[in-house]
Amino acid sequence: MTDHSSSADGAGEGWPSQQPAPPQLSAEAARSQVAAAWVRVAPQSNVPPGQVAVPSLPPRADRPAAESKKDKREQAKAERKAEYERKRAARKAEYESKQAARASRKGGGKVSASTTSAATTASAEATAPTAGAGPSAAQDAPAPARSGAKGPDARFDVPRPGGRLPSNGRSTHVALRATLLITTCVFALGSCGVTGLVIGRSSVSVKPAALDGKDLDRYRLTDFPVQSAAVFAEEYASLCMTYAPENTDKRRESLSRYISAGVDRDCGWNGKGKQQVKQANWDGTVEELPEYGKNGRYLNIQVTYTGGRTTTLSVPVYVKDLAGASGLRVVGNVGEMPLPIRDTAPALEKSEEVVDQELSAQLREQVLAGYFKAWAASDTTALTRFTTPDATPAAVSGLAGALTAPVVQEVQALAPEGTEVGKKPTYTQGQAVPARVTVVWGGGGADDAKAEVALKRSYRVTVVNTAQGWFIKDIHGGVMDPTGGRADTPSTASPTAAPASGASAPPAPAAPSAPSGGASPGLPTSPKPAASAPAH
């Protein structure tokens, strides 16, 4: 008793009282208690009538924390298979519903019970979740779209392999096929047309334009080697028309190398008298030789004798090889013919030509006088003061002293086209003006006979207007005679005949003195030629 009371007192003095340990529950009893607590706190889902809600238990405590990779692959495979079956069922239900709708349209709105039940069953199978998919599979399954729906809920019908498109897609497909067929036909027809055109053009033979005989003779478009035959005829004519008694045998031997067997070996000479040919030239005349066809021609050779007489010989020449111009032979006796006929020259039309007298005088006094002095001596330093930078070689080369003491006698500067007579023409900067110039060249050399000779020459000069004055750009020799006609007629003969050889020529007019201050800007009137001008 004492012991127990003391124990009780000791407990009251501060020792903790020992509570009885809770009874140990088995694993199954503990699991039941946890499941009951889970049911109380878990959200309750809608339970169809006649069924009992069975809550899902929490995972077993003894379940492994992580699944193996093999289990995961099997689970993923099962989920994919279930998803495929669900989609297949949905497509089948949609197909059945369309078949039912098509049958109702064909039968006037009457649908058989079997068709309706089949469609209903297929639709239920499509909407019902597959085994093992869980409640979320039924919730995630999309509802079939209504017929004719638009927007994001509209479905795009894809036919099965070998099937047909719906009515709206079928018309587009037909139009596409028709377009492709028409395009192929157009390309085929175009290719056939181009091929036929190419073949047709290549099969047509194009004949070259043919020239008649007159055109061939006029332009000498023949195979006959005219130049070689002309040289051969010139040599023969020179031998034929040159003769002397002391050279008879030698002349006959030379002629025999040119002629055929039946031609006169003396070329018509009787062995008396003398004659010497100064030159023999072909005058360009060709006449057909009918007996030899394309291998023979008559060539006219103009012969000038030492005495001054000129005549024409017609020489028949045969050529055996036209391509090689070989096998030449004089095949007949020559005939003497008159010279080519001379005719009168027509007068030049100069009604619209206007001469600027003021410019002509300015050029003669200020430009051309100094230019021709430098040009005669080929003084390149002095020529640069009278010529443009782009002057022609003829304008800057000169005569290298062949003629001296030039005097500009006459200048005719032509005004621009459209200038009226009596009005002063105007010139723009850089404008070129043609001018006709007559120059009298005098003597002045070491030879006294040469000092007495005066030669009149004509030139065509082109001058250019610049900011510094008029400069020479080009020069050509020769000026046309505006009168025309012929000089051997007494009525049209020139009243002043040229002086005979050795006669004294009329004194040349002195060079006009340049007026004070009349020199062109930048152009000296009488430049001093260099002491020794380079020859060109």
ZITA-V61962 format. One record per residue. RES is the residue in one small letter. SS is DSSP state (A for helix, B for strand, O for the rest). Layout:
res:RES ss:SS
res:RES ss:SS
This chain:
res:m ss:O
res:t ss:A
res:d ss:A
res:h ss:A
res:s ss:A
res:s ss:A
res:s ss:A
res:a ss:A
res:d ss:A
res:g ss:A
res:a ss:A
res:g ss:A
res:e ss:O
res:g ss:O
res:w ss:O
res:p ss:O
res:s ss:O
res:q ss:O
res:q ss:O
res:p ss:O
res:a ss:O
res:p ss:O
res:p ss:O
res:q ss:O
res:l ss:O
res:s ss:O
res:a ss:A
res:e ss:A
res:a ss:A
res:a ss:A
res:r ss:A
res:s ss:A
res:q ss:A
res:v ss:A
res:a ss:A
res:a ss:A
res:a ss:A
res:w ss:A
res:v ss:A
res:r ss:A
res:v ss:A
res:a ss:O
res:p ss:O
res:q ss:O
res:s ss:O
res:n ss:O
res:v ss:O
res:p ss:O
res:p ss:O
res:g ss:O
res:q ss:O
res:v ss:O
res:a ss:O
res:v ss:O
res:p ss:O
res:s ss:O
res:l ss:O
res:p ss:O
res:p ss:O
res:r ss:O
res:a ss:O
res:d ss:O
res:r ss:O
res:p ss:O
res:a ss:O
res:a ss:O
res:e ss:O
res:s ss:O
res:k ss:A
res:k ss:A
res:d ss:A
res:k ss:A
res:r ss:A
res:e ss:A
res:q ss:A
res:a ss:A
res:k ss:A
res:a ss:A
res:e ss:A
res:r ss:A
res:k ss:A
res:a ss:A
res:e ss:A
res:y ss:A
res:e ss:A
res:r ss:A
res:k ss:A
res:r ss:A
res:a ss:A
res:a ss:A
res:r ss:A
res:k ss:A
res:a ss:A
res:e ss:A
res:y ss:A
res:e ss:A
res:s ss:A
res:k ss:A
res:q ss:A
res:a ss:A
res:a ss:A
res:r ss:A
res:a ss:A
res:s ss:A
res:r ss:A
res:k ss:A
res:g ss:O
res:g ss:O
res:g ss:O
res:k ss:O
res:v ss:O
res:s ss:O
res:a ss:A
res:s ss:A
res:t ss:A
res:t ss:A
res:s ss:A
res:a ss:A
res:a ss:A
res:t ss:A
res:t ss:A
res:a ss:A
res:s ss:A
res:a ss:A
res:e ss:A
res:a ss:A
res:t ss:A
res:a ss:O
res:p ss:O
res:t ss:O
res:a ss:O
res:g ss:O
res:a ss:O
res:g ss:O
res:p ss:A
res:s ss:A
res:a ss:A
res:a ss:A
res:q ss:A
res:d ss:A
res:a ss:O
res:p ss:O
res:a ss:O
res:p ss:O
res:a ss:O
res:r ss:O
res:s ss:O
res:g ss:O
res:a ss:O
res:k ss:O
res:g ss:O
res:p ss:O
res:d ss:O
res:a ss:O
res:r ss:O
res:f ss:O
res:d ss:O
res:v ss:O
res:p ss:O
res:r ss:O
res:p ss:O
res:g ss:O
res:g ss:O
res:r ss:O
res:l ss:O
res:p ss:O
res:s ss:A
res:n ss:A
res:g ss:A
res:r ss:A
res:s ss:A
res:t ss:A
res:h ss:A
res:v ss:A
res:a ss:A
res:l ss:A
res:r ss:A
res:a ss:A
res:t ss:A
res:l ss:A
res:l ss:A
res:i ss:A
res:t ss:A
res:t ss:A
res:c ss:A
res:v ss:A
res:f ss:A
res:a ss:A
res:l ss:A
res:g ss:A
res:s ss:A
res:c ss:A
res:g ss:A
res:v ss:A
res:t ss:A
res:g ss:A
res:l ss:A
res:v ss:A
res:i ss:A
res:g ss:A
res:r ss:A
res:s ss:A
res:s ss:A
res:v ss:O
res:s ss:O
res:v ss:O
res:k ss:O
res:p ss:O
res:a ss:O
res:a ss:O
res:l ss:O
res:d ss:O
res:g ss:A
res:k ss:A
res:d ss:A
res:l ss:A
res:d ss:A
res:r ss:A
res:y ss:A
res:r ss:O
res:l ss:O
res:t ss:O
res:d ss:O
res:f ss:O
res:p ss:O
res:v ss:A
res:q ss:A
res:s ss:A
res:a ss:A
res:a ss:A
res:v ss:A
res:f ss:A
res:a ss:A
res:e ss:A
res:e ss:A
res:y ss:A
res:a ss:A
res:s ss:A
res:l ss:A
res:c ss:A
res:m ss:O
res:t ss:O
res:y ss:B
res:a ss:O
res:p ss:A
res:e ss:A
res:n ss:A
res:t ss:A
res:d ss:A
res:k ss:A
res:r ss:A
res:r ss:A
res:e ss:A
res:s ss:A
res:l ss:A
res:s ss:A
res:r ss:O
res:y ss:O
res:i ss:B
res:s ss:O
res:a ss:O
res:g ss:O
res:v ss:O
res:d ss:O
res:r ss:O
res:d ss:O
res:c ss:O
res:g ss:O
res:w ss:O
res:n ss:O
res:g ss:O
res:k ss:O
res:g ss:O
res:k ss:O
res:q ss:B
res:q ss:O
res:v ss:B
res:k ss:B
res:q ss:B
res:a ss:B
res:n ss:B
res:w ss:B
res:d ss:B
res:g ss:B
res:t ss:B
res:v ss:B
res:e ss:B
res:e ss:B
res:l ss:B
res:p ss:A
res:e ss:A
res:y ss:A
res:g ss:B
res:k ss:B
res:n ss:B
res:g ss:B
res:r ss:B
res:y ss:B
res:l ss:B
res:n ss:B
res:i ss:B
res:q ss:B
res:v ss:B
res:t ss:B
res:y ss:B
res:t ss:O
res:g ss:O
res:g ss:O
res:r ss:O
res:t ss:B
res:t ss:B
res:t ss:B
res:l ss:B
res:s ss:B
res:v ss:B
res:p ss:B
res:v ss:B
res:y ss:B
res:v ss:B
res:k ss:B
res:d ss:B
res:l ss:O
res:a ss:O
res:g ss:O
res:a ss:O
res:s ss:B
res:g ss:B
res:l ss:B
res:r ss:B
res:v ss:B
res:v ss:O
res:g ss:O
res:n ss:O
res:v ss:O
res:g ss:B
res:e ss:B
res:m ss:B
res:p ss:O
res:l ss:O
res:p ss:O
res:i ss:O
res:r ss:O
res:d ss:O
res:t ss:O
res:a ss:B
res:p ss:O
res:a ss:O
res:l ss:O
res:e ss:O
res:k ss:O
res:s ss:O
res:e ss:O
res:e ss:O
res:v ss:O
res:v ss:B
res:d ss:O
res:q ss:A
res:e ss:A
res:l ss:A
res:s ss:A
res:a ss:A
res:q ss:A
res:l ss:A
res:r ss:A
res:e ss:A
res:q ss:A
res:v ss:A
res:l ss:A
res:a ss:A
res:g ss:A
res:y ss:A
res:f ss:A
res:k ss:A
res:a ss:A
res:w ss:A
res:a ss:A
res:a ss:A
res:s ss:O
res:d ss:O
res:t ss:A
res:t ss:A
res:a ss:A
res:l ss:A
res:t ss:O
res:r ss:O
res:f ss:O
res:t ss:B
res:t ss:O
res:p ss:O
res:d ss:O
res:a ss:O
res:t ss:O
res:p ss:A
res:a ss:A
res:a ss:A
res:v ss:A
res:s ss:A
res:g ss:O
res:l ss:O
res:a ss:O
res:g ss:O
res:a ss:O
res:l ss:O
res:t ss:B
res:a ss:B
res:p ss:B
res:v ss:B
res:v ss:B
res:q ss:B
res:e ss:B
res:v ss:B
res:q ss:B
res:a ss:B
res:l ss:B
res:a ss:O
res:p ss:O
res:e ss:O
res:g ss:O
res:t ss:O
res:e ss:O
res:v ss:O
res:g ss:O
res:k ss:O
res:k ss:O
res:p ss:O
res:t ss:O
res:y ss:O
res:t ss:O
res:q ss:O
res:g ss:O
res:q ss:O
res:a ss:B
res:v ss:B
res:p ss:B
res:a ss:B
res:r ss:B
res:v ss:B
res:t ss:B
res:v ss:B
res:v ss:B
res:w ss:B
res:g ss:B
res:g ss:O
res:g ss:O
res:g ss:O
res:a ss:O
res:d ss:O
res:d ss:A
res:a ss:A
res:k ss:A
res:a ss:A
res:e ss:O
res:v ss:O
res:a ss:O
res:l ss:B
res:k ss:B
res:r ss:B
res:s ss:B
res:y ss:B
res:r ss:B
res:v ss:B
res:t ss:B
res:v ss:B
res:v ss:B
res:n ss:B
res:t ss:B
res:a ss:O
res:q ss:O
res:g ss:B
res:w ss:B
res:f ss:B
res:i ss:B
res:k ss:B
res:d ss:B
res:i ss:B
res:h ss:B
res:g ss:B
res:g ss:O
res:v ss:O
res:m ss:O
res:d ss:O
res:p ss:O
res:t ss:O
res:g ss:O
res:g ss:B
res:r ss:O
res:a ss:O
res:d ss:O
res:t ss:O
res:p ss:A
res:s ss:A
res:t ss:A
res:a ss:O
res:s ss:O
res:p ss:O
res:t ss:O
res:a ss:O
res:a ss:O
res:p ss:O
res:a ss:O
res:s ss:O
res:g ss:O
res:a ss:O
res:s ss:O
res:a ss:O
res:p ss:O
res:p ss:O
res:a ss:O
res:p ss:O
res:a ss:O
res:a ss:O
res:p ss:O
res:s ss:O
res:a ss:O
res:p ss:O
res:s ss:O
res:g ss:O
res:g ss:O
res:a ss:O
res:s ss:B
res:p ss:O
res:g ss:O
res:l ss:B
res:p ss:O
res:t ss:O
res:s ss:O
res:p ss:O
res:k ss:O
res:p ss:O
res:a ss:O
res:a ss:O
res:s ss:O
res:a ss:O
res:p ss:O
res:a ss:O
res:h ss:O
